Amino acid sequence: MKKSLALLALAALFIGTTSCRKKEEPKPVVPVLPNTTDDTADATTIKNSQAVFTVPAGSIVYISPKKGLNILGATMDKSDSTKFTVGSNGLLGINGNVDILTVQSDDATEIALTKSSPMLKRLRLLSKSRSASATKTTFNLSGATELEGLLISGYTTDILDLTKQTKLRYLALGGFNWKNYNFVEMTKFLGSPSEMSTDIEEVKLPANNVIEYIAGRTPFQSGKFDIDNLPKLKKFFWQSPAFANLTFAKSRDLEILFATAPWGKLNVDLGNKPKLQDITLYNATLSKLAVSNATAANLLKDTSAPAEVVELDNIDPAQAVSYIKRTAVITEKKGNSTVTVPVTKSVTLKNMPLTEAQILDLISGLGATNGTLKVKADLLTTAVNAALSAKGWTGAAL
């Protein structure tokens, strides 16, 4: 009896071990096949695709990746598997379960992703040339609800509706080679296209968006892209902004602000930004630069844009003095000569352990603008007031 029980126990152990081994066996890897095409698909079938592009018949469209897709309404080039020629009905459809999709077309007048694409996390839509030949392109991305990254560059459109993209973390609108400015996160996730002409009139964002990284080169006017409603924003890189205000009202986690060559004067009134590490502004003039509680040691090191009004509260004193001293007066060319032009007219420095020597150093860089320096009363010493008077400035106690 004992022998029988022992045998049964041994058999049970063997069966259990075998069962566990089966559970641990890896699932077979399903190979991802090269892209296929069906140039005979009719318009109804193509329009039912996950991604549909409306282009003139015979247009060239470039599509990647090279595997995992079925392209309808076009033929694949024999020597370049990313190059497709669109058929006579002017429609191209794309189906497949891929993580990233890149499509380049100069001629697309409509780009629609209205069907569910649960695997698609990164979408890159670009013109092949510096700017698309299509006068205007409409976008419908209502089916791409799982997107985490979106790049649109080279196109002109009225409205870009992103209200369905509630998981979007990376947003790039236009291109200007931001990898050259060390925007590592965006470069890794969506690439870094060269400078391209992009004109988007308005972007609609989800009310509770989770966008963390933004780059762009498109001339938004204030209110057409609500940068004050970006509660998760960490880094913002923009070339040639037409925003009148760079304020980022809800972006308490902002770490880096980069902007160059704006269309006009910028009001950079940032408020309380405790995580801000770097403000880089150049080829610009600011009506105002204001920031509070940003104590990073190199906060303004790379900013060369002068401001008419400077209001700095609880930032590194050396950064405040260095910035004002090197930007308060600029040089401009007039004919064959250069002239100095005073810009800064008002300076307010609060909650900083400044010394008299630092204040005198700052004053040495000011221009004769009849300006006002506001600091703690005990910093308005006889020497400081004399130095201010010599520049045509006055001191005011906080």
C-alpha positions as CSV (number, residue, x, y, z in Angstrom):
1,M,0.0,0.0,0.0
2,K,2.8,2.4,1.0
3,K,4.5,1.5,-2.3
4,S,1.4,2.4,-4.3
5,L,1.0,5.7,-2.5
6,A,4.6,6.5,-3.2
7,L,4.2,5.8,-6.9
8,L,1.1,7.9,-7.1
9,A,2.9,10.8,-5.4
10,L,5.8,10.5,-7.8
11,A,3.4,10.5,-10.7
12,A,1.6,13.5,-9.4
13,L,5.0,15.3,-9.0
14,F,6.0,14.5,-12.6
15,I,2.7,15.7,-14.0
16,G,2.8,18.9,-12.0
17,T,6.4,19.6,-13.1
18,T,5.5,18.9,-16.7
19,S,2.5,21.2,-16.4
20,C,4.6,24.0,-15.0
21,R,7.2,23.5,-17.7
22,K,4.5,23.9,-20.4
23,K,3.3,27.1,-18.8
24,E,6.8,28.6,-18.9
25,E,7.4,27.7,-22.6
26,P,7.6,30.9,-24.6
27,K,4.9,31.7,-27.1
28,P,5.9,31.2,-30.7
29,V,7.0,34.4,-32.4
30,V,4.8,35.4,-35.2
31,P,7.0,36.9,-38.0
32,V,6.1,40.3,-39.3
33,L,5.9,40.1,-43.1
34,P,7.0,42.7,-45.6
35,N,4.4,45.2,-46.7
36,T,1.9,44.1,-49.3
37,T,-0.2,46.0,-51.8
38,D,-3.5,45.8,-53.6
39,D,-3.7,48.2,-56.4
40,T,-7.0,46.8,-57.6
41,A,-9.0,47.7,-54.4
42,D,-12.1,49.9,-55.1
43,A,-12.8,53.2,-53.5
44,T,-15.2,51.8,-51.0
45,T,-12.7,49.3,-49.7
46,I,-9.9,51.9,-49.6
47,K,-12.1,54.3,-47.6
48,N,-12.7,51.7,-45.0
49,S,-8.9,51.5,-44.2
50,Q,-7.4,52.5,-40.9
51,A,-5.6,55.4,-42.7
52,V,-6.9,57.0,-45.9
53,F,-5.0,59.6,-48.0
54,T,-6.7,61.6,-50.7
55,V,-4.1,62.7,-53.3
56,P,-4.1,63.3,-57.1
57,A,-3.9,60.2,-59.2
58,G,-0.3,59.2,-59.9
59,S,1.1,60.9,-56.8
60,I,4.1,59.5,-55.0
61,V,3.7,58.7,-51.3
62,Y,6.4,57.3,-49.0
63,I,5.4,54.9,-46.3
64,S,7.3,53.2,-43.5
65,P,7.9,50.8,-41.7
66,K,8.6,48.3,-44.5
67,K,6.8,45.5,-42.6
68,G,3.4,44.8,-41.2
69,L,1.3,47.0,-43.5
70,N,-1.1,46.4,-46.4
71,I,-1.3,49.3,-48.8
72,L,-4.4,49.7,-50.9
73,G,-4.8,51.7,-54.1
74,A,-1.1,52.0,-55.0
75,T,1.8,50.1,-56.5
76,M,5.1,49.6,-54.7
77,D,8.3,50.8,-56.5
78,K,10.5,47.9,-57.5
79,S,13.7,49.4,-56.2
80,D,12.4,51.3,-53.1
81,S,9.9,49.5,-50.9
82,T,8.9,52.7,-49.1
83,K,7.8,54.4,-52.4
84,F,4.3,54.1,-53.7
85,T,2.4,55.4,-56.7
86,V,-1.2,56.1,-56.2
87,G,-3.8,54.7,-58.6
88,S,-6.4,56.4,-60.8
89,N,-9.0,57.0,-58.1
90,G,-6.6,59.2,-56.0
91,L,-7.1,57.2,-52.8
92,L,-4.5,55.4,-50.8
93,G,-5.4,53.2,-47.8
94,I,-3.1,51.7,-45.1
95,N,-4.0,48.9,-42.8
96,G,-1.9,47.1,-40.2
97,N,-0.9,46.8,-36.5
98,V,2.3,48.8,-36.1
99,D,3.7,50.9,-33.3
100,I,4.9,53.7,-35.5
101,L,3.7,54.9,-38.9
102,T,5.5,57.5,-41.1
103,V,3.9,58.9,-44.3
104,Q,5.4,61.5,-46.5
105,S,3.3,63.2,-49.3
106,D,3.5,66.6,-50.9
107,D,0.1,66.3,-52.5
108,A,-2.3,65.0,-49.8
109,T,-5.4,67.1,-49.5
110,E,-7.0,64.9,-46.9
111,I,-5.5,62.6,-44.3
112,A,-8.0,60.6,-42.3
113,L,-7.5,58.0,-39.5
114,T,-11.0,57.4,-38.4
115,K,-10.9,53.6,-37.8
116,S,-9.5,52.1,-34.6
117,S,-5.7,51.6,-34.6
118,P,-5.1,50.2,-31.1
119,M,-1.4,49.4,-31.7
120,L,-0.4,52.8,-33.2
121,K,1.5,54.9,-30.7
122,R,3.6,57.2,-32.9
123,L,2.4,58.9,-36.1
124,R,4.6,61.0,-38.3
125,L,2.9,62.9,-41.2
126,L,5.3,65.0,-43.3
127,S,5.6,66.6,-46.7
128,K,8.6,65.2,-48.7
129,S,9.7,68.7,-49.7
130,R,10.2,71.7,-47.4
131,S,6.5,72.5,-47.8
132,A,3.7,70.5,-49.4
133,S,2.5,71.4,-52.9
134,A,-1.1,70.9,-51.7
135,T,-2.6,74.3,-50.9
136,K,-4.4,73.0,-47.9
137,T,-4.7,69.6,-46.1
138,T,-7.4,68.5,-43.8
139,F,-6.8,66.1,-40.9
140,N,-9.1,63.7,-39.1
141,L,-7.4,61.7,-36.5
142,S,-10.4,60.6,-34.5
143,G,-9.6,56.9,-34.7
144,A,-6.0,57.2,-33.5
145,T,-6.9,57.4,-29.9
146,E,-3.9,55.5,-28.5
147,L,-1.3,57.9,-29.9
148,E,1.5,58.9,-27.5
149,G,3.5,60.9,-30.1
150,L,2.4,63.0,-33.2
151,L,4.5,64.9,-35.7
152,I,2.9,67.0,-38.5
153,S,5.2,69.0,-40.6
154,G,5.1,70.7,-44.0
155,Y,1.4,71.1,-44.3
156,T,-1.1,74.0,-44.3
157,T,-4.4,73.4,-42.5
158,D,-7.1,75.4,-40.7
159,I,-7.9,73.2,-37.6
160,L,-6.0,70.3,-36.1
161,D,-8.4,68.6,-33.7
162,L,-6.6,66.5,-31.1
163,T,-9.4,66.2,-28.6
164,K,-9.5,62.4,-29.0
165,Q,-5.7,62.1,-28.3
166,T,-6.0,62.0,-24.5
167,K,-2.8,59.9,-24.2
168,L,-0.6,62.2,-26.3
169,R,2.7,63.0,-24.6
170,Y,4.9,64.2,-27.5
171,L,3.6,66.8,-29.9
172,A,5.6,68.3,-32.8
173,L,4.1,70.7,-35.2
174,G,6.6,71.8,-37.9
175,G,10.3,71.0,-38.0
176,F,13.6,72.9,-37.3
177,N,16.2,70.3,-36.3
178,W,15.6,70.5,-32.6
179,K,18.2,67.7,-32.0
180,N,20.8,70.5,-32.6
181,Y,19.4,72.2,-29.5
182,N,19.6,69.0,-27.3
183,F,15.9,68.1,-27.3
184,V,16.7,64.5,-26.7
185,E,13.3,63.2,-25.7
186,M,11.5,64.5,-28.8
187,T,14.4,63.4,-31.1
188,K,14.3,59.8,-29.7
189,F,10.5,59.5,-29.9
190,L,9.6,61.3,-33.1
191,G,12.8,62.2,-34.9
192,S,14.1,65.7,-35.7
193,P,13.0,66.9,-39.2
194,S,14.9,69.7,-40.9
195,E,13.3,73.2,-41.1
196,M,10.0,72.9,-42.9
197,S,7.2,75.4,-43.7
198,T,4.1,74.5,-41.7
199,D,1.0,76.6,-41.2
200,I,-1.6,75.4,-38.8
201,E,-4.3,78.0,-37.9
202,E,-5.6,76.4,-34.7
203,V,-5.0,73.3,-32.5
204,K,-7.7,71.9,-30.3
205,L,-6.4,69.9,-27.3
206,P,-8.1,67.6,-24.8
207,A,-9.2,69.5,-21.8
208,N,-7.2,67.2,-19.5
209,N,-4.3,66.6,-21.9
210,V,-1.1,64.9,-20.7
211,I,1.4,66.4,-23.2
212,E,4.9,66.6,-21.7
213,Y,7.1,67.5,-24.7
214,I,6.3,70.1,-27.4
215,A,8.3,71.3,-30.4
216,G,7.3,73.3,-33.4
217,R,7.7,75.9,-36.1
218,T,4.3,77.2,-37.1
219,P,3.0,80.7,-36.7
220,F,0.2,80.4,-34.1
221,Q,-1.4,83.5,-32.9
222,S,-2.4,83.8,-29.2
223,G,-5.4,81.7,-28.4
224,K,-5.1,79.4,-31.4
225,F,-2.9,77.0,-29.4
226,D,-3.7,77.1,-25.7
227,I,-0.2,76.9,-24.1
228,D,-1.8,78.0,-20.8
229,N,-3.6,74.6,-20.6
230,L,-0.6,72.2,-20.5
231,P,-0.6,70.9,-16.9
232,K,2.0,68.1,-17.6
233,L,4.4,70.1,-19.8
234,K,8.1,69.6,-19.2
235,K,9.9,70.9,-22.2
236,F,8.8,73.5,-24.9
237,F,11.0,74.2,-28.0
238,W,9.7,76.6,-30.7
239,Q,11.2,78.4,-33.6
240,S,9.7,81.7,-34.9
241,P,6.7,81.8,-32.5
242,A,3.9,84.3,-33.2
243,F,2.6,83.9,-29.7
244,A,2.3,87.3,-28.0
245,N,2.6,85.6,-24.6
246,L,4.7,82.7,-23.3
247,T,3.1,82.2,-19.9
248,F,2.3,78.5,-19.5
249,A,-0.1,79.2,-16.7
250,K,-0.8,75.6,-15.7
251,S,2.7,74.2,-16.4
252,R,4.1,73.9,-12.9
253,D,6.5,71.1,-14.0
254,L,8.1,73.1,-16.8
255,E,11.8,72.3,-17.0
256,I,13.1,73.9,-20.2
257,L,11.8,76.8,-22.3
258,F,13.5,77.4,-25.7
259,A,12.3,80.0,-28.2
260,T,14.1,81.8,-31.0
261,A,13.3,84.4,-33.7
262,P,9.7,85.4,-32.7
263,W,7.5,87.5,-35.0
264,G,7.3,90.3,-32.5
265,K,8.0,91.2,-28.8
266,L,7.3,88.4,-26.4
267,N,5.7,88.7,-23.0
268,V,7.5,85.9,-21.0
269,D,5.6,86.1,-17.7
270,L,6.1,82.7,-16.3
271,G,5.1,83.0,-12.7
272,N,5.9,80.3,-10.2
273,K,8.1,77.6,-12.0
274,P,10.0,75.7,-9.3
275,K,11.3,73.0,-11.6
276,L,12.5,75.3,-14.4
277,Q,16.1,74.6,-15.2
278,D,16.8,76.6,-18.4
279,I,15.3,79.5,-20.2
280,T,16.9,80.0,-23.6
281,L,15.6,83.0,-25.6
282,Y,17.5,84.6,-28.4
283,N,17.1,86.6,-31.6
284,A,14.2,88.3,-29.7
285,T,13.2,91.3,-27.7
286,L,10.9,90.8,-24.7
287,S,8.4,93.3,-23.4
288,K,8.7,91.4,-20.1
289,L,10.6,88.6,-18.4
290,A,9.2,87.4,-15.1
291,V,9.8,84.2,-13.2
292,S,9.6,83.1,-9.6
293,N,11.1,80.3,-7.5
294,A,13.4,79.0,-10.3
295,T,16.7,78.6,-8.5
296,A,18.7,76.6,-11.1
297,A,22.3,77.7,-11.3
298,N,22.2,78.1,-15.1
299,L,18.7,79.3,-15.5
300,L,19.4,82.3,-17.8
301,K,22.9,81.4,-19.0
302,D,21.9,81.0,-22.6
303,T,19.4,83.8,-22.9
304,S,20.5,86.8,-24.9
305,A,17.1,88.4,-25.4
306,P,16.8,91.8,-23.7
307,A,13.6,92.7,-21.8
308,E,12.1,96.1,-21.2
309,V,10.7,94.9,-17.9
310,V,12.5,92.3,-15.7
311,E,10.9,90.9,-12.6
312,L,12.8,88.1,-10.9
313,D,11.7,86.5,-7.6
314,N,13.8,84.0,-5.8
315,I,16.2,83.0,-8.5
316,D,20.0,82.6,-8.3
317,P,21.4,86.1,-7.7
318,A,24.4,85.6,-10.0
319,Q,22.0,84.5,-12.8
320,A,19.9,87.7,-12.3
321,V,22.9,90.0,-12.3
322,S,24.6,88.4,-15.3
323,Y,21.4,88.4,-17.4
324,I,20.6,92.0,-16.8
325,K,24.1,93.2,-17.2
326,R,24.6,91.6,-20.6
327,T,21.2,92.3,-22.1
328,A,20.1,95.7,-20.8
329,V,21.9,97.5,-23.6
330,I,22.2,96.1,-27.2
331,T,24.2,97.1,-30.2
332,E,22.6,97.7,-33.6
333,K,24.0,98.4,-37.0
334,K,23.2,101.7,-38.6
335,G,24.8,102.1,-42.0
336,N,28.4,101.3,-41.6
337,S,28.5,101.9,-37.9
338,T,27.1,100.4,-34.7
339,V,25.2,102.2,-32.0
340,T,24.2,101.1,-28.5
341,V,20.5,101.0,-27.7
342,P,19.3,100.8,-24.0
343,V,16.4,98.4,-23.7
344,T,15.7,97.6,-20.1
345,K,13.6,100.2,-18.3
346,S,12.5,98.5,-15.1
347,V,14.1,95.9,-12.9
348,T,12.5,94.2,-9.8
349,L,14.6,91.8,-7.7
350,K,12.8,90.0,-4.8
351,N,13.7,87.4,-2.3
352,M,17.4,87.1,-3.3
353,P,20.5,87.3,-1.0
354,L,22.0,90.1,-3.1
355,T,25.0,92.2,-2.0
356,E,25.8,95.8,-2.6
357,A,28.7,94.7,-4.8
358,Q,26.3,92.7,-7.0
359,I,23.9,95.6,-7.3
360,L,26.7,97.9,-8.3
361,D,27.9,95.4,-10.9
362,L,24.4,95.2,-12.3
363,I,24.0,98.9,-12.5
364,S,27.3,99.1,-14.5
365,G,25.5,97.4,-17.4
366,L,22.3,99.5,-17.4
367,G,21.6,102.1,-20.1
368,A,20.3,105.6,-19.7
369,T,16.6,104.9,-19.9
370,N,15.4,106.8,-16.8
371,G,14.5,103.4,-15.4
372,T,13.6,102.1,-11.9
373,L,15.4,99.5,-9.8
374,K,13.3,97.9,-7.1
375,V,15.1,96.0,-4.4
376,K,15.1,95.7,-0.6
377,A,15.5,99.0,1.2
378,D,18.9,98.0,2.8
379,L,20.4,97.5,-0.7
380,L,19.7,101.1,-1.6
381,T,22.9,102.4,-0.1
382,T,24.6,105.7,-0.7
383,A,26.9,104.1,-3.3
384,V,24.0,102.3,-5.0
385,N,21.9,105.5,-5.3
386,A,24.8,107.4,-6.6
387,A,25.5,104.8,-9.3
388,L,21.8,104.8,-10.3
389,S,21.7,108.6,-10.5
390,A,24.7,108.6,-12.8
391,K,22.8,106.3,-15.2
392,G,19.6,108.3,-14.9
393,W,17.9,105.6,-12.9
394,T,16.1,105.8,-9.5
395,G,15.9,103.2,-6.7
396,A,12.7,102.1,-5.1
397,A,12.4,100.0,-1.9
398,L,10.3,96.8,-1.8
